């Protein structure tokens, strides 16, 4: 479990992916900014193609230090069906598109059960990435 931050394209200034190629039942912390300003999140992609059962990605709006998987209620939760890739978009509507989600930092984990009590890690790796926008760069 290792979080990396990359630029998706030179033509997309100030856009970055935070990704973990083997997210599991241990909370992985992601610090998106060095200030208290929230960062717009544009999309979340869960690649569950290696598992024959659904998975749930939990996000906590805090660094991992105070989060306990199976005990701490997640701020939000997203699912991916068995053997599928699932993408969620947080873009707004209308002429002034804005991200529908903004966090300063977060912790995330991937488990087999939904809700607060879920804590069983998937048997195969689940790749998760979030597209976010930040200026200045992380």
N, CA and C atoms as an extended XYZ file, in Angstrom:
414
Properties=species:S:1:pos:R:3:atomname:S:1:resname:S:1:resid:I:1 pbc="F F F"
N         0.845       -1.162        0.000 N   UNK     1
C         0.000        0.000        0.000 CA  UNK     1
C         0.892        1.228        0.000 C   UNK     1
N         0.853        1.974       -1.091 N   UNK     2
C         1.699        3.146       -1.206 CA  UNK     2
C         0.980        4.191       -2.036 C   UNK     2
N         0.874        5.393       -1.498 N   UNK     3
C         0.186        6.477       -2.188 CA  UNK     3
C         1.194        7.255       -3.011 C   UNK     3
N         0.835        7.516       -4.267 N   UNK     4
C         1.677        8.357       -5.114 CA  UNK     4
C         0.821        9.475       -5.689 C   UNK     4
N         1.469       10.581       -6.042 N   UNK     5
C         0.790       11.712       -6.665 CA  UNK     5
C         1.468       11.967       -7.994 C   UNK     5
N         0.672       11.983       -9.076 N   UNK     6
C         1.212       12.174      -10.417 CA  UNK     6
C         0.366       13.178      -11.183 C   UNK     6
N         0.932       13.718      -12.263 N   UNK     7
C         0.216       14.627      -13.152 CA  UNK     7
C        -0.367       13.806      -14.296 C   UNK     7
N        -1.684       13.907      -14.568 N   UNK     8
C        -2.273       13.098      -15.634 CA  UNK     8
C        -1.831       13.503      -17.032 C   UNK     8
N        -1.529       14.802      -17.231 N   UNK     9
C        -1.174       15.262      -18.563 CA  UNK     9
C        -0.533       16.641      -18.479 C   UNK     9
N         0.468       16.918      -19.326 N   UNK    10
C         1.042       18.270      -19.336 CA  UNK    10
C         0.014       19.324      -19.738 C   UNK    10
N        -1.020       18.900      -20.450 N   UNK    11
C        -2.064       19.826      -20.878 CA  UNK    11
C        -3.115       20.093      -19.820 C   UNK    11
N        -2.940       19.530      -18.635 N   UNK    12
C        -3.905       19.726      -17.547 CA  UNK    12
C        -3.177       20.313      -16.334 C   UNK    12
N        -2.814       21.599      -16.422 N   UNK    13
C        -2.056       22.190      -15.317 CA  UNK    13
C        -2.862       22.189      -14.022 C   UNK    13
N        -2.164       21.930      -12.934 N   UNK    14
C        -2.737       21.935      -11.586 CA  UNK    14
C        -3.696       20.781      -11.313 C   UNK    14
N        -3.743       19.781      -12.196 N   UNK    15
C        -4.536       18.583      -11.942 CA  UNK    15
C        -3.587       17.435      -11.619 C   UNK    15
N        -3.970       16.604      -10.638 N   UNK    16
C        -3.109       15.522      -10.178 CA  UNK    16
C        -3.945       14.302       -9.815 C   UNK    16
N        -3.314       13.139       -9.869 N   UNK    17
C        -3.915       11.905       -9.368 CA  UNK    17
C        -3.222       11.522       -8.074 C   UNK    17
N        -4.002       11.231       -7.040 N   UNK    18
C        -3.493       10.542       -5.858 CA  UNK    18
C        -3.927        9.105       -6.076 C   UNK    18
N        -2.980        8.166       -6.039 N   UNK    19
C        -3.355        6.785       -6.328 CA  UNK    19
C        -2.658        5.807       -5.402 C   UNK    19
N        -3.330        4.693       -5.217 N   UNK    20
C        -2.796        3.573       -4.444 CA  UNK    20
C        -3.131        2.332       -5.249 C   UNK    20
N        -2.136        1.582       -5.660 N   UNK    21
C        -2.366        0.432       -6.540 CA  UNK    21
C        -2.753       -0.832       -5.783 C   UNK    21
N        -2.700       -0.797       -4.464 N   UNK    22
C        -3.070       -1.979       -3.669 CA  UNK    22
C        -3.724       -1.547       -2.364 C   UNK    22
N        -4.794       -0.767       -2.483 N   UNK    23
C        -5.494       -0.280       -1.295 CA  UNK    23
C        -6.189       -1.443       -0.607 C   UNK    23
N        -6.042       -1.526        0.697 N   UNK    24
C        -6.648       -2.623        1.457 CA  UNK    24
C        -7.297       -2.125        2.721 C   UNK    24
N        -7.379       -2.979        3.714 N   UNK    25
C        -8.092       -2.681        4.944 CA  UNK    25
C        -7.334       -1.853        5.954 C   UNK    25
N        -6.135       -1.384        5.605 N   UNK    26
C        -5.372       -0.495        6.477 CA  UNK    26
C        -5.499        0.908        5.924 C   UNK    26
N        -5.731        1.883        6.797 N   UNK    27
C        -5.933        3.254        6.342 CA  UNK    27
C        -4.636        3.813        5.779 C   UNK    27
N        -4.749        4.391        4.600 N   UNK    28
C        -3.640        5.036        3.930 CA  UNK    28
C        -3.922        6.532        3.950 C   UNK    28
N        -3.010        7.340        4.461 N   UNK    29
C        -3.228        8.782        4.561 CA  UNK    29
C        -2.756        9.496        3.307 C   UNK    29
N        -3.521       10.476        2.891 N   UNK    30
C        -3.169       11.283        1.733 CA  UNK    30
C        -3.256       12.739        2.138 C   UNK    30
N        -2.138       13.454        2.112 N   UNK    31
C        -2.149       14.893        2.374 CA  UNK    31
C        -2.160       15.624        1.047 C   UNK    31
N        -3.250       16.279        0.745 N   UNK    32
C        -3.371       16.924       -0.553 CA  UNK    32
C        -2.827       18.341       -0.565 C   UNK    32
N        -2.905       19.022        0.549 N   UNK    33
C        -2.437       20.403        0.584 CA  UNK    33
C        -1.643       20.654        1.848 C   UNK    33
N        -0.819       21.708        1.798 N   UNK    34
C        -0.028       22.052        2.974 CA  UNK    34
C        -0.668       23.206        3.734 C   UNK    34
N        -1.831       23.649        3.296 N   UNK    35
C        -2.538       24.713        3.997 CA  UNK    35
C        -3.894       24.182        4.449 C   UNK    35
N        -4.728       25.062        4.940 N   UNK    36
C        -6.053       24.637        5.380 CA  UNK    36
C        -7.101       24.809        4.291 C   UNK    36
N        -6.694       25.203        3.082 N   UNK    37
C        -7.649       25.392        1.991 CA  UNK    37
C        -8.060       24.055        1.400 C   UNK    37
N        -9.359       23.814        1.286 N   UNK    38
C        -9.807       22.559        0.670 CA  UNK    38
C        -9.426       22.481       -0.808 C   UNK    38
N        -9.180       21.267       -1.270 N   UNK    39
C        -8.810       20.992       -2.655 CA  UNK    39
C       -10.000       20.349       -3.360 C   UNK    39
N       -10.369       20.840       -4.555 N   UNK    40
C       -11.475       20.225       -5.282 CA  UNK    40
C       -11.128       18.817       -5.773 C   UNK    40
N       -12.013       17.878       -5.504 N   UNK    41
C       -11.885       16.523       -6.017 CA  UNK    41
C       -12.832       16.394       -7.202 C   UNK    41
N       -12.318       15.886       -8.319 N   UNK    42
C       -13.110       15.803       -9.544 CA  UNK    42
C       -13.610       14.393       -9.847 C   UNK    42
N       -12.846       13.380       -9.489 N   UNK    43
C       -13.267       12.012       -9.816 CA  UNK    43
C       -12.571       11.007       -8.905 C   UNK    43
N       -13.220        9.872       -8.744 N   UNK    44
C       -12.676        8.737       -7.992 CA  UNK    44
C       -12.848        7.506       -8.854 C   UNK    44
N       -11.768        6.740       -9.026 N   UNK    45
C       -11.830        5.510       -9.812 CA  UNK    45
C       -11.404        4.338       -8.931 C   UNK    45
N       -12.225        3.285       -8.913 N   UNK    46
C       -11.943        2.070       -8.152 CA  UNK    46
C       -11.814        0.923       -9.151 C   UNK    46
N       -10.637        0.316       -9.218 N   UNK    47
C       -10.404       -0.807      -10.131 CA  UNK    47
C       -10.465       -2.105       -9.318 C   UNK    47
N       -11.612       -2.747       -9.370 N   UNK    48
C       -11.846       -3.980       -8.623 CA  UNK    48
C       -11.860       -5.199       -9.554 C   UNK    48
N       -11.169       -5.114      -10.670 N   UNK    49
C       -11.222       -6.188      -11.667 CA  UNK    49
C       -10.605       -7.500      -11.188 C   UNK    49
N        -9.791       -7.476      -10.139 N   UNK    50
C        -9.134       -8.701       -9.664 CA  UNK    50
C        -9.905       -9.426       -8.558 C   UNK    50
N       -11.042       -8.890       -8.140 N   UNK    51
C       -11.825       -9.503       -7.058 CA  UNK    51
C       -13.187       -9.968       -7.561 C   UNK    51
N       -13.618      -11.133       -7.130 N   UNK    52
C       -14.902      -11.707       -7.549 CA  UNK    52
C       -16.052      -11.275       -6.639 C   UNK    52
N       -15.795      -10.320       -5.750 N   UNK    53
C       -16.823       -9.791       -4.832 CA  UNK    53
C       -16.760       -8.258       -4.847 C   UNK    53
N       -17.855       -7.580       -4.494 N   UNK    54
C       -17.823       -6.113       -4.440 CA  UNK    54
C       -16.873       -5.622       -3.346 C   UNK    54
N       -16.374       -4.392       -3.516 N   UNK    55
C       -15.547       -3.757       -2.496 CA  UNK    55
C       -16.104       -2.368       -2.194 C   UNK    55
N       -15.677       -1.827       -1.055 N   UNK    56
C       -16.123       -0.513       -0.598 CA  UNK    56
C       -14.896        0.312       -0.227 C   UNK    56
N       -14.786        1.486       -0.829 N   UNK    57
C       -13.711        2.405       -0.489 CA  UNK    57
C       -14.289        3.434        0.464 C   UNK    57
N       -13.686        3.495        1.649 N   UNK    58
C       -14.120        4.448        2.674 CA  UNK    58
C       -13.148        5.616        2.701 C   UNK    58
N       -13.686        6.824        2.802 N   UNK    59
C       -12.866        8.023        2.942 CA  UNK    59
C       -13.192        8.683        4.270 C   UNK    59
N       -12.151        9.094        4.968 N   UNK    60
C       -12.298        9.868        6.196 CA  UNK    60
C       -11.669       11.224        5.948 C   UNK    60
N       -12.361       12.304        6.322 N   UNK    61
C       -11.864       13.670        6.101 CA  UNK    61
C       -10.859       14.047        7.182 C   UNK    61
N        -9.836       13.222        7.313 N   UNK    62
C        -8.765       13.449        8.280 CA  UNK    62
C        -7.598       12.552        7.923 C   UNK    62
N        -6.427       12.886        8.423 N   UNK    63
C        -5.297       11.982        8.245 CA  UNK    63
C        -5.558       10.700        9.007 C   UNK    63
N        -4.833        9.674        8.702 N   UNK    64
C        -5.089        8.335        9.223 CA  UNK    64
C        -4.848        8.164       10.717 C   UNK    64
N        -4.114        9.046       11.357 N   UNK    65
C        -3.715        8.834       12.751 CA  UNK    65
C        -4.897        8.542       13.685 C   UNK    65
N        -6.006        9.225       13.524 N   UNK    66
C        -7.133        9.030       14.428 CA  UNK    66
C        -8.199        8.087       13.904 C   UNK    66
N        -7.961        7.445       12.760 N   UNK    67
C        -8.966        6.600       12.126 CA  UNK    67
C        -8.683        5.127       12.415 C   UNK    67
N        -9.734        4.400       12.804 N   UNK    68
C        -9.635        2.957       13.018 CA  UNK    68
C       -10.652        2.281       12.103 C   UNK    68
N       -10.174        1.498       11.134 N   UNK    69
C       -11.070        0.788       10.220 CA  UNK    69
C       -11.918       -0.184       11.034 C   UNK    69
N       -13.228       -0.152       10.811 N   UNK    70
C       -14.143       -1.017       11.540 CA  UNK    70
C       -14.745       -0.352       12.762 C   UNK    70
N       -14.210        0.815       13.153 N   UNK    71
C       -14.715        1.543       14.318 CA  UNK    71
C       -15.085        2.986       13.978 C   UNK    71
N       -14.213        3.684       13.241 N   UNK    72
C       -14.443        5.093       12.891 CA  UNK    72
C       -15.426        5.199       11.732 C   UNK    72
N       -16.551        5.926       11.908 N   UNK    73
C       -17.495        6.089       10.795 CA  UNK    73
C       -16.840        6.852        9.638 C   UNK    73
N       -16.928        6.338        8.421 N   UNK    74
C       -16.331        7.055        7.292 CA  UNK    74
C       -17.109        8.330        6.982 C   UNK    74
N       -16.408        9.320        6.456 N   UNK    75
C       -17.054       10.560        6.010 CA  UNK    75
C       -17.924       10.261        4.794 C   UNK    75
N       -17.419        9.394        3.923 N   UNK    76
C       -18.171        8.952        2.746 CA  UNK    76
C       -17.645        7.588        2.322 C   UNK    76
N       -18.455        6.893        1.517 N   UNK    77
C       -18.120        5.533        1.102 CA  UNK    77
C       -18.567        5.321       -0.343 C   UNK    77
N       -17.761        4.609       -1.107 N   UNK    78
C       -18.053        4.335       -2.511 CA  UNK    78
C       -17.853        2.846       -2.769 C   UNK    78
N       -18.623        2.281       -3.693 N   UNK    79
C       -18.519        0.849       -3.968 CA  UNK    79
C       -18.119        0.592       -5.416 C   UNK    79
N       -17.562       -0.601       -5.624 N   UNK    80
C       -17.258       -1.089       -6.974 CA  UNK    80
C       -17.752       -2.517       -7.051 C   UNK    80
N       -18.502       -2.853       -8.105 N   UNK    81
C       -19.007       -4.218       -8.247 CA  UNK    81
C       -17.880       -5.236       -8.434 C   UNK    81
N       -18.224       -6.487       -8.245 N   UNK    82
C       -17.273       -7.583       -8.443 CA  UNK    82
C       -16.712       -7.549       -9.858 C   UNK    82
N       -15.412       -7.714       -9.970 N   UNK    83
C       -14.707       -7.834      -11.253 CA  UNK    83
C       -14.918       -6.652      -12.193 C   UNK    83
N       -15.186       -5.469      -11.641 N   UNK    84
C       -15.459       -4.280      -12.464 CA  UNK    84
C       -14.613       -3.099      -12.011 C   UNK    84
N       -14.570       -2.104      -12.882 N   UNK    85
C       -13.967       -0.816      -12.569 CA  UNK    85
C       -15.121        0.179      -12.439 C   UNK    85
N       -15.120        1.001      -11.411 N   UNK    86
C       -16.203        1.959      -11.161 CA  UNK    86
C       -15.606        3.358      -11.048 C   UNK    86
N       -16.197        4.323      -11.751 N   UNK    87
C       -15.733        5.704      -11.688 CA  UNK    87
C       -16.861        6.597      -11.199 C   UNK    87
N       -16.521        7.482      -10.267 N   UNK    88
C       -17.458        8.477       -9.743 CA  UNK    88
C       -16.954        9.856      -10.147 C   UNK    88
N       -17.871       10.708      -10.626 N   UNK    89
C       -17.525       12.070      -11.005 CA  UNK    89
C       -18.136       13.034      -10.000 C   UNK    89
N       -17.359       14.038       -9.604 N   UNK    90
C       -17.842       15.033       -8.648 CA  UNK    90
C       -17.975       16.408       -9.282 C   UNK    90
N       -18.005       16.475      -10.617 N   UNK    91
C       -18.108       17.756      -11.301 CA  UNK    91
C       -19.508       18.332      -11.150 C   UNK    91
N       -19.560       19.655      -11.066 N   UNK    92
C       -20.841       20.341      -10.969 CA  UNK    92
C       -21.501       20.440      -12.327 C   UNK    92
N       -22.605       21.161      -12.366 N   UNK    93
C       -23.342       21.338      -13.616 CA  UNK    93
C       -23.335       22.797      -14.036 C   UNK    93
N       -23.721       23.020      -15.290 N   UNK    94
C       -23.866       24.380      -15.773 CA  UNK    94
C       -22.572       24.937      -16.338 C   UNK    94
N       -22.599       26.236      -16.666 N   UNK    95
C       -21.448       26.849      -17.331 CA  UNK    95
C       -20.219       26.974      -16.418 C   UNK    95
N       -20.418       27.031      -15.110 N   UNK    96
C       -19.298       27.165      -14.171 CA  UNK    96
C       -19.100       25.855      -13.425 C   UNK    96
N       -18.436       24.914      -14.078 N   UNK    97
C       -18.211       23.620      -13.450 CA  UNK    97
C       -17.338       23.777      -12.216 C   UNK    97
N       -17.798       23.212      -11.121 N   UNK    98
C       -17.001       23.203       -9.902 CA  UNK    98
C       -17.046       21.801       -9.336 C   UNK    98
N       -16.024       21.463       -8.601 N   UNK    99
C       -16.004       20.137       -7.993 CA  UNK    99
C       -17.061       20.078       -6.900 C   UNK    99
N       -17.757       18.957       -6.824 N   UNK   100
C       -18.803       18.792       -5.830 CA  UNK   100
C       -18.272       18.311       -4.500 C   UNK   100
N       -16.968       18.095       -4.398 N   UNK   101
C       -16.358       17.558       -3.194 CA  UNK   101
C       -15.037       18.286       -2.981 C   UNK   101
N       -14.741       18.656       -1.764 N   UNK   102
C       -13.465       19.311       -1.475 CA  UNK   102
C       -12.978       18.868       -0.100 C   UNK   102
N       -11.724       18.445       -0.038 N   UNK   103
C       -11.114       18.009        1.216 CA  UNK   103
C        -9.733       18.634        1.356 C   UNK   103
N        -9.308       18.842        2.586 N   UNK   104
C        -7.955       19.338        2.829 CA  UNK   104
C        -6.982       18.172        2.844 C   UNK   104
N        -7.350       17.097        3.481 N   UNK   105
C        -6.576       15.864        3.475 CA  UNK   105
C        -7.541       14.732        3.802 C   UNK   105
N        -7.112       13.510        3.604 N   UNK   106
C        -8.023       12.415        3.898 CA  UNK   106
C        -7.275       11.121        4.110 C   UNK   106
N        -7.969       10.173        4.735 N   UNK   107
C        -7.493        8.808        4.835 CA  UNK   107
C        -8.462        7.936        4.064 C   UNK   107
N        -7.981        6.838        3.488 N   UNK   108
C        -8.860        5.946        2.739 CA  UNK   108
C        -8.461        4.500        2.989 C   UNK   108
N        -9.437        3.626        2.837 N   UNK   109
C        -9.212        2.188        2.979 CA  UNK   109
C       -10.218        1.475        2.090 C   UNK   109
N        -9.919        0.221        1.745 N   UNK   110
C       -10.811       -0.578        0.917 CA  UNK   110
C       -11.125       -1.875        1.654 C   UNK   110
N       -12.425       -2.163        1.785 N   UNK   111
C       -12.863       -3.341        2.542 CA  UNK   111
C       -13.989       -4.067        1.791 C   UNK   111
N       -14.361       -5.241        2.303 N   UNK   112
C       -15.406       -6.045        1.674 CA  UNK   112
C       -16.809       -5.748        2.191 C   UNK   112
N       -16.918       -5.118        3.363 N   UNK   113
C       -18.234       -4.846        3.948 CA  UNK   113
C       -18.495       -3.342        3.995 C   UNK   113
N       -19.739       -2.923        3.719 N   UNK   114
C       -20.073       -1.501        3.784 CA  UNK   114
C       -20.263       -1.045        5.232 C   UNK   114
N       -20.332        0.246        5.413 N   UNK   115
C       -20.646        0.813        6.724 CA  UNK   115
C       -19.441        0.903        7.642 C   UNK   115
N       -19.687        1.421        8.814 N   UNK   116
C       -18.624        1.640        9.796 CA  UNK   116
C       -17.925        0.350       10.190 C   UNK   116
N       -18.672       -0.731       10.398 N   UNK   117
C       -18.087       -1.956       10.940 CA  UNK   117
C       -17.258       -2.762        9.939 C   UNK   117
N       -17.355       -2.467        8.640 N   UNK   118
C       -16.601       -3.219        7.645 CA  UNK   118
C       -15.103       -3.060        7.830 C   UNK   118
N       -14.369       -4.184        7.872 N   UNK   119
C       -12.922       -4.096        8.067 CA  UNK   119
C       -12.122       -5.183        7.369 C   UNK   119
N       -12.775       -6.087        6.646 N   UNK   120
C       -12.058       -7.174        5.970 CA  UNK   120
C       -11.461       -6.676        4.657 C   UNK   120
N       -10.156       -6.800        4.521 N   UNK   121
C        -9.474       -6.364        3.303 CA  UNK   121
C        -9.786       -7.321        2.152 C   UNK   121
N        -9.822       -6.820        0.919 N   UNK   122
C       -10.019       -7.695       -0.233 CA  UNK   122
C        -8.841       -8.665       -0.387 C   UNK   122
N        -9.096       -9.816       -1.019 N   UNK   123
C        -8.032      -10.806       -1.195 CA  UNK   123
C        -7.042      -10.393       -2.278 C   UNK   123
N        -7.508       -9.720       -3.315 N   UNK   124
C        -6.641       -9.244       -4.397 CA  UNK   124
C        -6.518       -7.725       -4.316 C   UNK   124
N        -5.445       -7.163       -4.854 N   UNK   125
C        -5.259       -5.708       -4.803 CA  UNK   125
C        -6.383       -4.947       -5.504 C   UNK   125
N        -6.722       -3.797       -4.951 N   UNK   126
C        -7.688       -2.878       -5.548 CA  UNK   126
C        -6.944       -1.568       -5.794 C   UNK   126
N        -6.942       -1.116       -7.040 N   UNK   127
C        -6.288        0.152       -7.384 CA  UNK   127
C        -7.320        1.270       -7.295 C   UNK   127
N        -6.962        2.334       -6.581 N   UNK   128
C        -7.873        3.463       -6.402 CA  UNK   128
C        -7.109        4.741       -6.718 C   UNK   128
N        -7.770        5.662       -7.440 N   UNK   129
C        -7.148        6.958       -7.672 CA  UNK   129
C        -8.198        8.051       -7.667 C   UNK   129
N        -7.754        9.221       -7.227 N   UNK   130
C        -8.617       10.397       -7.149 CA  UNK   130
C        -7.979       11.496       -7.982 C   UNK   130
N        -8.778       12.110       -8.845 N   UNK   131
C        -8.326       13.258       -9.627 CA  UNK   131
C        -8.650       14.517       -8.827 C   UNK   131
N        -7.613       15.326       -8.538 N   UNK   132
C        -7.848       16.555       -7.790 CA  UNK   132
C        -7.100       17.713       -8.448 C   UNK   132
N        -7.473       18.919       -8.040 N   UNK   133
C        -6.896       20.130       -8.600 CA  UNK   133
C        -6.242       20.914       -7.476 C   UNK   133
N        -5.005       21.363       -7.691 N   UNK   134
C        -4.327       22.108       -6.652 CA  UNK   134
C        -3.347       23.110       -7.258 C   UNK   134
N        -3.366       24.304       -6.757 N   UNK   135
C        -2.419       25.330       -7.156 CA  UNK   135
C        -2.014       26.079       -5.890 C   UNK   135
N        -0.757       26.029       -5.487 N   UNK   136
C         0.401       25.460       -6.155 CA  UNK   136
C         0.412       23.944       -6.082 C   UNK   136
N         1.323       23.300       -6.832 N   UNK   137
C         1.389       21.840       -6.858 CA  UNK   137
C         1.654       21.252       -5.474 C   UNK   137
N         1.250       19.986       -5.288 N   UNK   138
C         1.488       19.316       -3.991 CA  UNK   138
C         2.965       19.037       -3.759 C   UNK   138
